[in-house]
Amino acid sequence: MKPTLKARPSHRLADRARGLAPAERAELQRQGAKAAARGDGSAENPMDDRSNQPATTGETDGLWQERKNAWNSGHEAQIKVDDKTGEGGEFRSAKDEH
């Protein structure tokens, strides 16, 4: 007789009920920062793609918004760093200019 497999809810579904997992939030922030470092604008947020929207993924609007916000926060943080350091990644201060 073949053993019966007991249905278990996936961890991903369980995470959806609780909200965005910290590791996923960090990963989305990292991806947003990398996009900014490449020069991509905030309009390049992959969460805006139809394939990543709740109507397609089945996730809640709230969870989707958390993902979108996480990517945006990483992107914005990198933009601030880039603005501070200027081109070439070197920090510029008044005493460095000749």
C-alpha positions in Angstrom: 0.0 0.0 0.0 1.3 3.4 -1.0 1.6 5.9 1.9 -0.7 8.9 1.7 0.8 12.3 1.6 -0.7 14.7 4.0 -1.4 18.1 2.4 0.6 20.9 4.0 0.2 24.6 3.3 3.3 26.0 1.6 5.6 28.2 3.6 5.1 30.9 1.0 1.3 30.9 1.6 1.9 31.1 5.3 4.2 34.1 4.8 1.6 35.8 2.7 -0.8 35.7 5.7 1.8 37.3 8.0 3.1 39.9 5.5 6.5 40.3 3.8 9.3 38.2 5.3 12.4 40.1 6.5 14.6 38.2 4.1 12.4 39.0 1.1 12.2 42.6 2.1 16.0 42.8 2.3 16.4 41.1 -1.1 13.9 43.5 -2.7 15.8 46.5 -1.2 19.1 45.1 -2.5 17.6 44.7 -6.0 16.2 48.3 -5.9 19.6 49.6 -4.8 21.4 47.7 -7.6 18.9 49.1 -10.2 19.7 52.6 -9.0 23.4 52.0 -9.2 22.9 50.9 -12.8 21.1 54.1 -13.5 17.6 52.7 -13.7 14.8 55.1 -12.7 12.2 54.4 -10.0 9.8 53.6 -12.9 11.7 50.4 -13.5 10.3 48.8 -10.3 9.5 45.2 -11.4 6.5 45.1 -9.1 4.8 47.4 -11.6 5.0 44.7 -14.3 1.7 43.0 -15.0 3.2 39.6 -14.2 4.0 40.8 -10.6 0.7 42.4 -9.8 -1.9 40.9 -7.5 -4.3 40.1 -10.3 -1.7 37.8 -11.8 0.1 36.5 -8.6 -3.0 36.1 -6.4 -1.3 37.9 -3.5 -3.1 40.6 -1.6 -2.8 44.2 -2.6 -1.2 44.9 0.8 1.6 42.3 0.3 2.2 43.6 -3.2 2.4 47.1 -1.9 4.9 46.0 0.7 7.1 44.4 -2.0 6.9 47.5 -4.2 7.7 49.8 -1.2 10.7 47.6 -0.3 12.2 47.8 -3.8 11.5 51.6 -3.8 13.2 52.1 -0.4 16.4 50.3 -1.6 16.3 52.4 -4.8 15.9 55.7 -2.9 18.6 54.8 -0.4 21.1 54.2 -3.3 20.1 57.4 -5.0 20.9 59.3 -1.8 24.3 57.6 -1.5 25.0 58.4 -5.2 24.0 62.0 -4.6 26.3 62.3 -1.7 29.3 60.7 -3.3 28.9 62.1 -6.8 30.1 60.3 -9.9 32.9 57.8 -9.7 31.9 56.7 -6.2 34.3 59.2 -4.5 33.0 61.3 -1.6 33.3 64.9 -2.4 33.8 67.6 0.3 34.8 71.2 0.0 38.4 70.5 1.1 38.9 67.9 -1.7 38.1 70.4 -4.5 41.0 72.2 -6.0 
